[in-house]
Amino acid sequence: MHDPSIVFLNHGSFGGCPREVLAAQDVIRARMEAEPVRFFVEELQGLMDKTRDAVAGFVDCDWDDLAFLPNATTGVAVALENIGLKPGDEILANDHEYPACLNNARRIAERAGAKVVIPRLPWPVPLDRGEQSVIDAILAGVTQRTRVALISHVTSPSGLVMPIEKLTAAFKARGILTLIDGAHAPGMVEGLSIRKLDPDFYTANCHKWVCSPKGSALLYVRKALQKNFRPLVLSNNAELPKTGRSQFLTEFDYIGTSDYSAILAIPAAISSMSAMLPSGFAAVMRHNRDLTLRARRLITEAIGSTPVAPESMIGSIASIFLPPRGDGAPPSTRPPTSRYGDSLQERLIDRWKIQVPVWGVPGTPQRVLRISAQLYNSFEQYEYLLHALRHELAAEHL
Ligand SMILES: Cc1ncc(COP(=O)(O)O)c(C=O)c1O
């Protein structure tokens, strides 16, 4: 659906949805509007279960451990709300976590008299002991009061695929709950298995790399924690007479009148993306990662930049350090007065029609460019980006 005049190198932020998946969503919407009462009262639960089956197969977990939500921010907030933090408890995060998730963590912690602990990750991540250096930095933030660890599977500002298996195991050994923010992981990280990972909570967006419509996210909750685990907003379903179905499923399947078609179209997105290359979705993930690595190498070497992390920690988004801003200002993650945080990003879109983010990890001095790669991208687009960057970086210092 992309505007053909734009070189779109930011699949990571909001994904992109193939036409045939949007067509499948339209069919669901038509069914809803044809007979809304039948749809919501009689059909929705069965349709959610069908979706659950397909998604559970894709992320590898039991079907009845999955709830659906509009986005990963909500997944993080609802999990943190349900933990029942007590005064003095600590939520362990790190400085590469997604700002919206940290905002929710801070508000929930404040209300409970708890606090959020944010150790700094090494940045750049050393090439020779990348994963271990990140594990050491995060575990250094553990105290007797750490109640839950909030960790991205793939970090947003820096594009790091975190050593999530080792971290989850380390937290488990210390009796700390694990809340994994997998916003980018399904459809990007090959071999994702929630069953093997065995976290307490795992939330993820499907609209990013599974390419489902926007408003389709999942939340896995370990079975033993599902009793009294409730949505942020209760609907009529909170009062339904008890059936054989768990309260967890009954409450999360209907959180008030809304358009559930994006969620119900996730199976269509899985099938559509799986059919894009002859050897299925795993081949799509490999293709995207290979293209990301080639593009990263091209730009990093051409501008003489230091790699931010070893290749083993890169998926299909990658950050590249840029020279400091021409005006000497620190990198920005938030646009205070301009459309984007950094005027370089504005010049890339306005002059070159390239959509790619320029920002930084909050609190760190380095400015970064974050590229993404999806099937619709070509290597030539990154060569064009390099050409544009050379012009714009040179102009910054004139
Ligand atoms: C790591 C991470 N967590 C959470 C989110 C939030 O996703 P959403 O805005 O869909 O809630 C993002 C979005 O980019 C992300 O990259």
The ligand as an SDF file (V2000), in Angstrom:
LIG
                    3D

 16 16  0  0  0  0  0  0  0  0999 V2000
   10.2340   -2.4870   21.8270 C   0  0  0  0  0  0  0  0  0  0  0  0
    8.9100   -1.8390   21.6550 C   0  0  0  0  0  0  0  0  0  0  0  0
    8.0040   -1.9490   22.6390 N   0  0  0  0  0  0  0  0  0  0  0  0
    6.7810   -1.4100   22.5440 C   0  0  0  0  0  0  0  0  0  0  0  0
    6.4090   -0.7220   21.4280 C   0  0  0  0  0  0  0  0  0  0  0  0
    5.0570   -0.0990   21.4130 C   0  0  0  0  0  0  0  0  0  0  0  0
    4.2490   -0.5790   20.4010 O   0  0  0  0  0  0  0  0  0  0  0  0
    2.7890    0.0120   20.2920 P   0  0  0  0  0  0  0  0  0  0  0  0
    2.9140    1.4560   19.9810 O   0  0  0  0  0  0  0  0  0  0  0  0
    2.1800   -0.7610   19.1760 O   0  0  0  0  0  0  0  0  0  0  0  0
    2.1120   -0.2220   21.5840 O   0  0  0  0  0  0  0  0  0  0  0  0
    7.2980   -0.5640   20.3670 C   0  0  0  0  0  0  0  0  0  0  0  0
    6.9160    0.1920   19.1710 C   0  0  0  0  0  0  0  0  0  0  0  0
    7.6920    0.5120   18.3160 O   0  0  0  0  0  0  0  0  0  0  0  0
    8.5840   -1.1480   20.4890 C   0  0  0  0  0  0  0  0  0  0  0  0
    9.4880   -1.0240   19.5170 O   0  0  0  0  0  0  0  0  0  0  0  0
  1  2  1  0
  2  3  1  0
  2 15  2  0
  3  4  2  0
  4  5  1  0
  5  6  1  0
  5 12  2  0
  6  7  1  0
  7  8  1  0
  8  9  2  0
  8 10  1  0
  8 11  1  0
 12 13  1  0
 12 15  1  0
 13 14  2  0
 15 16  1  0
M  END
$$$$
